[in-house]
Amino acid sequence: MTIAEALRLYPLPRLEARMLLQQAAPALTHARIVAYPEQALSAEEEANFRVLAARRAAGEPVAYLIGRREFYGRDFTVGPQVLIPRPETEHLIEAALQRFGGRAARVVDLGTGSGAIATTLALEAPEWRVRAVDLSPEALTIARGNAERLGAQVEFHQGSWYQALPADAVFDLIVSNPPYIRSDDEHLGQGDVRFEPRMALTDEADGLACLREIAAGAPRHLLPGGWLMVEHGYDQGPAVRGLFAAAGLQQVETIVDLAGLDRITLAMMKAD
């Protein structure tokens, strides 16, 4: 089988097929795939590609099949144990850097998953002390691996939200991309989401349970003038702003994503 024949084997987008072919045949660069479509694949390369392409055709995410996803210009290892990082979450990074860039800060990422947020913040702001929390030991293994491979200094804690941290831990910045999809949301049965860890997607309730817990606990762990920033669903802006206000936080605002949809809500702890 030639490269050209392999790329036509399954009804996949051409870019996806090329990515899977590079995974199946690591010696093939993107440039070579484009320039030499007549090149024959070895029997092993063909077999590897057929397996990957068939799995993708059945719906498995490309990120899981190739084992990585780009986030904020860096490749992060991912697997079925963690949520796949998405471009929308980069708004959370930008908001954090905008408010604290250039000065020291104590930061915690609640529900870190692959560690994309915590690792990116630690690399973009090396003067920050960054911690990360996740309930899943399997997720933390991936997160630690990403931080180590990319050279980020992150302290990891296993447990549920604030309970994983020392009781007296306080921060200048708390960030989180928690489970926020309602348990009855039809999107849980569609696309890549079908293969992602359910506990990272939904609270098995109204989509606000984790956000309530994070907002309610923030005043005990935020320093005066500190910020809480969370990602949430496109229709949850008003509800999250209400949770932040009820917790006594100030300067509550919601940032929209590139599609103009509510995506990040943030608020400040009252300064002394």
C-alpha positions as CSV (number, residue, x, y, z in Angstrom):
1,M,0.0,0.0,0.0
2,T,1.3,3.5,-0.9
3,I,0.9,6.6,1.2
4,A,-1.8,7.9,-1.2
5,E,-3.7,4.7,-1.0
6,A,-3.6,4.8,2.8
7,L,-4.9,8.3,3.0
8,R,-7.9,7.2,0.9
9,L,-8.6,4.1,2.9
10,Y,-11.1,5.6,5.3
11,P,-13.4,8.6,5.0
12,L,-11.3,10.8,7.3
13,P,-10.3,14.4,6.9
14,R,-7.0,14.6,5.1
15,L,-5.2,16.3,8.0
16,E,-6.4,13.6,10.5
17,A,-5.4,10.8,8.1
18,R,-1.9,12.3,7.8
19,M,-1.5,12.7,11.6
20,L,-2.5,9.1,12.1
21,L,-0.1,7.9,9.3
22,Q,2.7,9.8,11.0
23,Q,1.8,8.0,14.3
24,A,1.8,4.7,12.5
25,A,5.0,5.4,10.6
26,P,7.2,7.7,12.8
27,A,9.8,8.0,10.1
28,L,7.4,9.8,7.8
29,T,7.3,13.6,8.1
30,H,4.4,15.7,7.0
31,A,6.6,17.0,4.1
32,R,7.4,13.5,2.9
33,I,3.8,12.4,3.0
34,V,2.9,15.3,0.8
35,A,5.9,15.1,-1.5
36,Y,6.0,11.3,-2.0
37,P,2.5,9.9,-2.1
38,E,3.7,7.0,-4.2
39,Q,6.0,5.7,-1.4
40,A,5.1,2.3,-0.2
41,L,4.4,1.6,3.4
42,S,6.0,-1.4,5.1
43,A,3.6,-4.2,6.3
44,E,4.0,-3.0,9.9
45,E,3.3,0.6,9.0
46,E,0.2,-0.4,7.0
47,A,-1.1,-2.6,9.8
48,N,-0.5,0.2,12.4
49,F,-2.3,2.7,10.2
50,R,-5.3,0.5,9.6
51,V,-5.8,0.0,13.3
52,L,-5.6,3.7,14.1
53,A,-7.7,4.8,11.2
54,A,-10.4,2.3,12.0
55,R,-10.5,3.5,15.6
56,R,-10.8,7.1,14.4
57,A,-13.5,6.2,12.0
58,A,-15.4,4.7,15.0
59,G,-15.2,8.0,16.7
60,E,-12.1,7.9,19.0
61,P,-10.5,11.3,19.4
62,V,-7.3,11.9,17.4
63,A,-5.7,13.3,20.5
64,Y,-6.0,9.9,22.3
65,L,-4.9,8.0,19.2
66,I,-1.7,10.0,18.8
67,G,-1.3,10.6,22.6
68,R,-0.9,14.4,22.5
69,R,-2.7,17.7,22.0
70,E,-1.3,21.2,21.6
71,F,-2.2,23.8,24.2
72,Y,-0.8,27.3,24.3
73,G,1.9,26.4,21.8
74,R,3.1,23.2,23.6
75,D,2.4,19.5,23.2
76,F,0.8,17.8,26.1
77,T,0.5,14.1,26.6
78,V,-3.1,13.0,26.9
79,G,-5.0,9.8,27.3
80,P,-8.5,8.5,28.2
81,Q,-7.7,9.3,31.9
82,V,-7.9,13.1,31.2
83,L,-9.9,15.7,29.4
84,I,-8.5,16.8,26.1
85,P,-7.2,20.4,26.4
86,R,-9.3,22.8,24.2
87,P,-8.5,26.2,22.7
88,E,-11.2,27.9,24.7
89,T,-9.3,27.2,27.9
90,E,-6.5,29.4,26.7
91,H,-8.7,32.4,27.6
92,L,-8.2,31.3,31.3
93,I,-4.4,31.5,30.8
94,E,-4.6,34.9,29.2
95,A,-6.8,36.3,32.0
96,A,-4.5,35.0,34.7
97,L,-1.3,36.4,33.0
98,Q,-3.0,39.7,32.4
99,R,-3.7,40.3,36.0
100,F,-0.6,38.8,37.6
101,G,2.1,38.8,34.9
102,G,5.4,40.1,36.0
103,R,5.0,39.7,39.7
104,A,5.2,36.8,42.1
105,A,2.0,34.9,42.9
106,R,0.8,31.8,44.6
107,V,-1.5,29.8,42.3
108,V,-3.5,26.6,42.5
109,D,-5.3,24.8,39.6
110,L,-8.2,22.8,40.9
111,G,-9.0,19.7,38.8
112,T,-5.9,19.9,36.8
113,G,-6.4,16.8,34.6
114,S,-3.6,16.7,32.1
115,G,-1.9,19.6,33.9
116,A,-2.2,21.8,30.9
117,I,-3.3,24.9,32.8
118,A,-0.9,24.5,35.8
119,T,2.1,23.7,33.6
120,T,1.4,26.5,31.2
121,L,1.1,29.0,34.0
122,A,4.3,27.8,35.6
123,L,6.2,28.1,32.3
124,E,4.7,31.4,31.3
125,A,5.3,33.0,34.7
126,P,8.3,31.2,36.3
127,E,8.2,33.5,39.2
128,W,4.9,32.0,40.3
129,R,4.5,29.2,42.8
130,V,2.0,26.8,41.2
131,R,0.1,23.9,42.8
132,A,-2.3,21.6,41.1
133,V,-5.0,19.3,42.5
134,D,-6.9,16.4,41.0
135,L,-9.1,13.6,42.5
136,S,-7.8,11.0,40.0
137,P,-4.4,9.4,40.6
138,E,-4.3,8.4,37.0
139,A,-4.8,12.0,35.9
140,L,-2.0,13.2,38.2
141,T,0.4,10.7,36.7
142,I,-0.2,12.2,33.3
143,A,0.0,15.8,34.7
144,R,3.2,15.1,36.5
145,G,4.7,13.7,33.4
146,N,3.8,16.7,31.4
147,A,5.2,19.1,33.9
148,E,8.5,17.2,34.1
149,R,8.8,16.8,30.4
150,L,8.2,20.5,29.7
151,G,10.4,21.6,32.6
152,A,7.7,23.2,34.7
153,Q,7.8,23.5,38.5
154,V,4.4,22.4,39.8
155,E,3.5,20.9,43.1
156,F,0.7,18.3,42.8
157,H,-1.9,17.2,45.3
158,Q,-4.3,14.3,45.1
159,G,-7.8,14.8,46.5
160,S,-11.1,16.7,46.1
161,W,-10.8,20.4,45.4
162,Y,-9.7,22.4,48.5
163,Q,-9.6,19.2,50.7
164,A,-6.4,18.1,48.9
165,L,-4.6,21.2,50.2
166,P,-3.2,22.1,53.6
167,A,-6.0,23.8,55.7
168,D,-4.1,27.0,55.9
169,A,-3.1,27.2,52.2
170,V,-3.8,30.6,50.7
171,F,-3.4,31.9,47.1
172,D,-3.3,35.0,45.0
173,L,-5.0,33.1,42.2
174,I,-7.3,30.1,42.1
175,V,-8.1,28.7,38.6
176,S,-10.2,25.8,37.5
177,N,-11.8,24.1,34.5
178,P,-14.2,21.9,36.5
179,P,-16.9,19.5,35.3
180,Y,-19.8,21.7,34.3
181,I,-21.9,19.8,31.9
182,R,-25.4,18.8,33.1
183,S,-25.9,15.1,33.5
184,D,-28.8,15.1,31.0
185,D,-26.9,17.1,28.4
186,E,-27.1,15.4,25.0
187,H,-23.5,16.5,24.2
188,L,-22.2,13.8,26.6
189,G,-23.2,11.3,23.9
190,Q,-21.6,13.1,21.0
191,G,-18.2,13.4,19.3
192,D,-15.0,13.2,21.3
193,V,-16.8,13.7,24.6
194,R,-18.1,10.1,24.4
195,F,-14.5,8.9,25.0
196,E,-13.4,11.4,27.7
197,P,-13.6,10.6,31.4
198,R,-17.1,11.4,32.5
199,M,-16.0,12.6,35.9
200,A,-14.1,15.4,34.2
201,L,-17.1,16.5,32.2
202,T,-20.2,16.3,34.4
203,D,-21.0,16.7,38.1
204,E,-23.9,14.2,37.5
205,A,-26.3,17.0,38.5
206,D,-27.1,20.4,37.2
207,G,-23.6,21.3,36.0
208,L,-23.1,23.8,38.8
209,A,-22.3,21.5,41.8
210,C,-18.5,21.7,41.4
211,L,-18.7,25.4,40.6
212,R,-20.7,26.0,43.8
213,E,-18.1,24.2,45.9
214,I,-15.2,26.1,44.3
215,A,-16.9,29.5,44.7
216,A,-18.0,28.8,48.3
217,G,-14.5,27.7,49.4
218,A,-12.6,30.4,47.6
219,P,-12.9,33.2,50.3
220,R,-11.1,30.9,52.8
221,H,-8.2,30.3,50.4
222,L,-7.8,33.7,48.6
223,L,-5.6,36.4,49.9
224,P,-7.0,39.9,49.9
225,G,-6.9,41.2,46.3
226,G,-6.6,37.6,45.0
227,W,-8.6,36.3,42.1
228,L,-10.8,33.3,41.4
229,M,-11.1,32.3,37.7
230,V,-13.1,29.4,36.3
231,E,-14.2,28.1,32.9
232,H,-17.8,27.1,32.5
233,G,-20.5,26.4,29.9
234,Y,-21.7,29.0,27.3
235,D,-25.1,29.4,29.2
236,Q,-23.8,29.4,32.7
237,G,-22.4,33.0,32.9
238,P,-25.3,34.4,34.9
239,A,-25.4,31.5,37.3
240,V,-21.6,31.6,38.0
241,R,-21.6,35.3,38.5
242,G,-24.4,34.8,41.1
243,L,-22.3,32.2,42.9
244,F,-19.3,34.4,43.0
245,A,-21.3,37.4,44.3
246,A,-22.9,35.2,46.9
247,A,-19.5,34.2,48.1
248,G,-18.7,37.8,48.7
249,L,-16.3,38.2,45.8
250,Q,-16.0,41.5,44.0
251,Q,-15.4,42.9,40.4
252,V,-17.3,39.9,39.0
253,E,-17.1,39.7,35.2
254,T,-17.5,37.1,32.4
255,I,-15.1,36.9,29.5
256,V,-16.4,35.6,26.2
257,D,-14.5,33.2,23.8
258,L,-13.8,33.8,20.2
259,A,-17.3,32.7,19.3
260,G,-18.7,35.4,21.5
261,L,-20.0,32.9,24.1
262,D,-19.6,33.2,27.9
263,R,-16.5,31.1,28.8
264,I,-14.5,32.5,31.8
265,T,-15.9,34.1,34.9
266,L,-13.6,35.8,37.4
267,A,-13.8,37.8,40.6
268,M,-11.6,39.4,43.2
269,M,-11.4,38.8,46.9
270,K,-12.0,42.1,48.7
271,A,-8.7,43.9,49.5
272,D,-8.0,44.9,53.1
